[in-house]
Amino acid sequence: MRLDLALVRLLPEYSRSRLQEWVGQGLVKLDGTPASVKQKVWGGETLEVAPQPLPSEQPYQPESIALNIVFEDESILVLNKPAGLVVHPGSGNWEGTLLNALLHHDPQLSGIPRAGIVHRLDKDTSGLLVVARTLTAQTALVRQLQARTVRREYVALAYGEVARGGTVDAPISRHPTQRTKMAVVANGKPAVTHYDIAERFPATSTGSGQGCTLLRCKLETGRTHQIRVHLASIHHPLVGDRTYLKGAPKCPPALRAILAAFPRQALHATQLGLEHPATGTPMEWSAPIPEDMMRLLENIRGASHEPA
């Protein structure tokens, strides 16, 4: 019998995939020698297995990761998350996350579910996040989010020339066939995004395609990938968003090259407002557009003044 099938019979409390993974990691020995999955066993051999917990089953570890803290008191912590930092450990990202950084910054957060994280930003979205430092603060913040009284504003650079501000009111759920994506789905969760024009970047010459538009987006709800999905649904996907951009954008060549070089979705959480969970005092914070997006906007402005 193949070794992996024998292991399934001998250790039915573990899945076949996990047993195969342990074999691949050299954690299974056959008569004292590291085994291979397809190796045959005949009976009478000695098998040694060193079970290892999955990363998801292990306690999260504190890690010394720099945080840009905008505000901090006994109840809450507000920070400006850089692009590239995962908020919460998950598949493929079990360490090096914001949660690990928070546990290092304040070890007492280990006693709060999710280390006090009450809302998230995508890995490649930058900007403001609030973290609860007590259980009562966490409860209060979650209630504000549910009541839609937390004010969140983003700046987003979208493909195409958006004619005017508006609202996208369209339910969002997991994509029916591509499980790593979200989509507008009829029976999804309610999702509302308001947007206004901050700056237009028209094409440099007529007949050469469309430009792009810098938008201010305000969230009523906080669904996964909400702004990204909603803007893509009205045919204005975010610059740099490889997940939701379909096909090549219709931009002039010079502008297309500038936009295509931007390595992440051009989205930044620039304003956050809420009631302090302990005092009830209205509070608001802002975070300037990060350097990489500022350089992108400067390059676009420069290209728009070049002769056609």
C-alpha positions as CSV (number, residue, x, y, z in Angstrom):
1,M,0.0,0.0,0.0
2,R,1.2,3.5,-0.6
3,L,2.6,5.2,2.5
4,D,0.1,8.1,2.5
5,L,-2.9,5.7,2.3
6,A,-1.5,3.6,5.1
7,L,-1.1,6.8,7.2
8,V,-4.7,7.7,6.6
9,R,-5.8,4.3,8.0
10,L,-3.4,4.4,10.9
11,L,-4.1,8.1,11.8
12,P,-7.7,8.8,10.8
13,E,-7.9,11.9,13.0
14,Y,-5.7,13.7,10.4
15,S,-6.6,14.5,6.8
16,R,-4.7,12.9,4.0
17,S,-3.5,16.3,2.7
18,R,-2.0,17.1,6.1
19,L,-0.3,13.7,6.4
20,Q,1.1,14.2,2.9
21,E,2.4,17.7,3.9
22,W,4.2,16.1,6.9
23,V,5.8,13.5,4.7
24,G,7.0,16.3,2.4
25,Q,8.4,18.2,5.4
26,G,10.4,15.1,6.4
27,L,8.3,14.6,9.6
28,V,7.5,11.0,8.7
29,K,10.2,8.3,9.0
30,L,10.0,4.7,7.7
31,D,12.3,2.4,9.6
32,G,14.3,5.5,10.7
33,T,14.6,7.1,7.2
34,P,12.6,10.1,5.9
35,A,9.8,8.7,3.8
36,S,8.1,9.7,0.5
37,V,4.4,9.8,-0.2
38,K,4.3,7.2,-2.9
39,Q,6.7,4.8,-1.1
40,K,5.2,1.3,-0.6
41,V,4.7,-0.3,2.8
42,W,4.2,-4.0,3.3
43,G,3.5,-4.5,7.0
44,G,5.9,-4.9,9.9
45,E,7.8,-1.6,9.2
46,T,8.2,1.0,11.9
47,L,6.6,4.4,11.2
48,E,7.4,7.5,13.1
49,V,5.2,10.6,12.7
50,A,6.0,14.0,14.3
51,P,2.6,15.9,14.1
52,Q,2.9,19.7,13.6
53,P,0.0,22.1,14.1
54,L,-1.0,24.2,11.2
55,P,-0.1,27.9,11.4
56,S,-3.7,28.8,11.8
57,E,-3.8,26.6,15.0
58,Q,-0.9,28.3,16.7
59,P,-1.1,31.4,18.8
60,Y,-0.2,34.6,17.0
61,Q,3.3,35.9,17.9
62,P,4.4,39.4,18.6
63,E,6.7,40.9,16.0
64,S,8.7,44.1,16.0
65,I,7.2,45.9,13.0
66,A,7.2,49.7,12.9
67,L,3.7,51.3,13.2
68,N,2.8,54.8,12.2
69,I,0.5,55.7,15.1
70,V,-1.6,58.8,14.6
71,F,-3.5,58.7,18.0
72,E,-3.3,56.5,21.1
73,D,-5.0,56.5,24.5
74,E,-6.2,53.9,26.9
75,S,-9.2,52.9,24.8
76,I,-8.2,53.1,21.1
77,L,-5.2,53.3,18.8
78,V,-5.4,55.0,15.3
79,L,-2.7,54.2,12.8
80,N,-1.8,54.9,9.2
81,K,-1.2,51.5,7.6
82,P,1.3,51.4,4.8
83,A,0.6,49.6,1.5
84,G,1.9,46.0,1.5
85,L,1.1,45.3,5.2
86,V,-1.5,42.5,5.7
87,V,-3.9,43.4,8.5
88,H,-4.8,40.0,9.9
89,P,-3.0,36.6,9.6
90,G,-4.5,34.3,7.0
91,S,-3.7,31.8,4.3
92,G,-0.2,32.4,3.1
93,N,0.3,35.3,5.5
94,W,0.7,33.8,9.0
95,E,3.3,36.3,10.2
96,G,4.5,39.8,9.4
97,T,1.0,41.2,9.8
98,L,-0.5,44.3,11.5
99,L,-1.9,42.0,14.2
100,N,1.6,40.7,15.0
101,A,2.9,44.2,15.2
102,L,0.1,45.2,17.5
103,L,0.9,42.4,19.9
104,H,4.5,43.6,20.1
105,H,3.4,47.2,20.6
106,D,0.9,46.4,23.3
107,P,1.1,42.8,24.7
108,Q,-2.2,43.3,26.5
109,L,-4.0,43.2,23.2
110,S,-3.5,39.4,23.3
111,G,-6.6,39.4,25.6
112,I,-8.8,41.2,23.0
113,P,-10.3,39.2,20.1
114,R,-8.2,39.8,16.9
115,A,-5.9,42.0,19.0
116,G,-8.6,44.8,18.9
117,I,-8.9,45.0,15.1
118,V,-12.5,45.9,14.2
119,H,-12.2,46.7,10.5
120,R,-9.6,46.1,7.8
121,L,-7.9,47.5,4.8
122,D,-6.7,45.3,1.9
123,K,-3.0,44.5,1.9
124,D,-2.2,47.0,-0.8
125,T,-4.5,49.7,0.4
126,S,-2.9,52.3,2.7
127,G,-4.5,54.6,5.3
128,L,-6.3,55.0,8.6
129,L,-7.4,52.1,10.8
130,V,-8.8,52.2,14.4
131,V,-7.9,49.5,16.9
132,A,-9.7,48.9,20.2
133,R,-7.5,48.5,23.3
134,T,-10.2,47.2,25.6
135,L,-13.2,44.8,25.3
136,T,-15.6,47.7,26.0
137,A,-14.0,49.9,23.4
138,Q,-14.2,47.0,20.9
139,T,-17.9,46.5,21.5
140,A,-18.6,50.2,21.1
141,L,-16.6,50.5,17.9
142,V,-18.3,47.4,16.4
143,R,-21.7,48.9,17.3
144,Q,-20.8,52.1,15.5
145,L,-19.7,50.2,12.4
146,Q,-22.9,48.3,12.4
147,A,-24.9,51.5,12.8
148,R,-22.9,53.0,9.9
149,T,-21.9,56.0,12.0
150,V,-18.1,55.6,11.5
151,R,-17.1,58.1,8.8
152,R,-14.5,56.7,6.3
153,E,-13.3,58.6,3.3
154,Y,-10.8,57.4,0.7
155,V,-9.0,58.8,-2.3
156,A,-9.0,56.6,-5.3
157,L,-7.6,56.9,-8.8
158,A,-9.9,55.3,-11.3
159,Y,-9.5,54.6,-15.0
160,G,-11.6,56.7,-17.3
161,E,-13.1,60.2,-17.1
162,V,-15.9,60.1,-14.5
163,A,-18.5,62.6,-15.5
164,R,-19.9,63.5,-12.1
165,G,-20.2,62.3,-8.5
166,G,-22.7,59.6,-7.6
167,T,-23.6,56.6,-5.5
168,V,-23.2,52.9,-6.1
169,D,-25.8,50.9,-4.1
170,A,-25.1,47.3,-5.1
171,P,-24.9,44.2,-2.9
172,I,-21.5,42.4,-2.7
173,S,-20.7,38.8,-2.0
174,R,-18.0,36.2,-2.9
175,H,-17.6,35.8,-6.7
176,P,-19.7,32.8,-7.7
177,T,-16.9,31.1,-9.6
178,Q,-13.6,32.9,-8.6
179,R,-13.5,32.4,-4.9
180,T,-10.6,34.8,-4.3
181,K,-12.7,37.7,-5.7
182,M,-15.8,39.6,-4.6
183,A,-18.5,40.7,-7.0
184,V,-21.8,42.5,-7.2
185,V,-24.3,39.7,-6.5
186,A,-28.1,40.0,-6.3
187,N,-28.3,38.2,-3.0
188,G,-25.1,39.6,-1.5
189,K,-24.8,41.9,1.5
190,P,-25.9,45.5,1.2
191,A,-23.1,47.8,0.1
192,V,-23.2,51.6,-0.5
193,T,-20.3,53.8,-1.8
194,H,-20.6,57.5,-2.5
195,Y,-18.1,59.2,-4.7
196,D,-17.2,62.7,-5.8
197,I,-14.7,64.2,-8.3
198,A,-11.4,65.4,-6.7
199,E,-9.4,66.0,-9.9
200,R,-9.8,65.0,-13.6
201,F,-7.0,63.9,-15.8
202,P,-8.4,64.0,-19.4
203,A,-6.6,62.4,-22.3
204,T,-4.0,64.6,-23.9
205,S,-5.6,64.5,-27.3
206,T,-8.9,63.7,-28.8
207,G,-9.4,60.3,-30.2
208,S,-6.6,58.7,-28.3
209,G,-8.5,57.1,-25.5
210,Q,-9.6,58.2,-22.0
211,G,-7.8,59.7,-19.1
212,C,-8.3,58.9,-15.4
213,T,-10.1,60.5,-12.4
214,L,-9.1,61.1,-8.8
215,L,-12.2,60.4,-6.7
216,R,-13.2,60.9,-3.0
217,C,-15.1,57.9,-1.9
218,K,-17.2,57.6,1.3
219,L,-18.4,54.3,2.7
220,E,-21.7,53.6,4.3
221,T,-20.9,49.9,4.6
222,G,-17.5,48.1,4.9
223,R,-17.7,45.0,2.6
224,T,-14.5,43.3,1.5
225,H,-13.0,45.0,-1.6
226,Q,-16.1,47.3,-1.6
227,I,-14.6,50.4,-3.4
228,R,-12.7,48.2,-5.8
229,V,-15.7,46.1,-6.7
230,H,-18.2,49.1,-6.9
231,L,-15.9,51.2,-9.2
232,A,-15.2,48.3,-11.4
233,S,-19.0,47.6,-11.7
234,I,-19.5,51.1,-13.2
235,H,-16.6,50.6,-15.6
236,H,-14.0,52.7,-13.7
237,P,-11.7,50.2,-12.0
238,L,-8.9,51.4,-9.8
239,V,-5.5,52.1,-11.3
240,G,-3.2,49.3,-10.3
241,D,-5.9,46.8,-9.4
242,R,-4.9,43.7,-11.2
243,T,-7.8,41.7,-9.7
244,Y,-10.7,43.8,-11.0
245,L,-9.3,45.4,-14.1
246,K,-10.6,43.6,-17.2
247,G,-8.6,44.0,-20.4
248,A,-6.2,46.8,-21.4
249,P,-7.4,50.3,-20.4
250,K,-8.2,52.6,-23.3
251,C,-5.7,55.3,-22.4
252,P,-3.2,57.3,-24.5
253,P,0.1,55.3,-24.7
254,A,2.1,57.7,-22.5
255,L,-0.6,57.7,-19.8
256,R,-1.1,54.0,-20.1
257,A,2.6,53.4,-19.4
258,I,2.5,55.6,-16.3
259,L,-0.6,53.9,-14.9
260,A,0.5,50.4,-15.7
261,A,3.7,50.9,-13.8
262,F,1.9,51.6,-10.5
263,P,2.3,48.4,-8.5
264,R,-0.8,48.4,-6.3
265,Q,-4.4,49.6,-6.3
266,A,-4.4,53.4,-6.0
267,L,-6.5,53.6,-2.9
268,H,-5.8,55.4,0.4
269,A,-8.0,55.7,3.5
270,T,-7.5,59.4,4.1
271,Q,-10.1,60.3,6.7
272,L,-11.6,58.5,9.7
273,G,-14.2,59.8,12.1
274,L,-16.0,58.2,15.1
275,E,-17.3,58.8,18.6
276,H,-14.7,58.0,21.2
277,P,-15.9,54.7,22.8
278,A,-15.2,55.9,26.3
279,T,-16.1,59.6,26.3
280,G,-18.6,59.8,23.3
281,T,-16.6,62.8,22.0
282,P,-16.7,63.0,18.2
283,M,-13.1,62.6,16.8
284,E,-11.6,62.8,13.4
285,W,-8.2,62.0,11.9
286,S,-6.7,62.5,8.4
287,A,-3.7,60.9,6.7
288,P,-2.1,62.6,3.7
289,I,-1.9,60.9,0.3
290,P,1.2,58.6,0.6
291,E,4.4,59.3,-1.4
292,D,3.9,56.6,-4.0
293,M,0.5,58.0,-5.0
294,M,1.7,61.6,-4.9
295,R,4.5,60.6,-7.4
296,L,1.9,58.9,-9.6
297,L,-0.3,62.0,-9.6
298,E,2.7,64.2,-10.4
299,N,3.7,62.0,-13.3
300,I,0.1,62.1,-14.7
301,R,0.0,65.9,-14.4
302,G,3.3,66.1,-16.2
303,A,2.1,63.8,-19.0
304,S,-1.1,65.9,-19.4
305,H,1.0,69.0,-20.2
306,E,3.2,67.3,-22.8
307,P,2.3,68.2,-26.4
308,A,0.1,65.6,-28.1
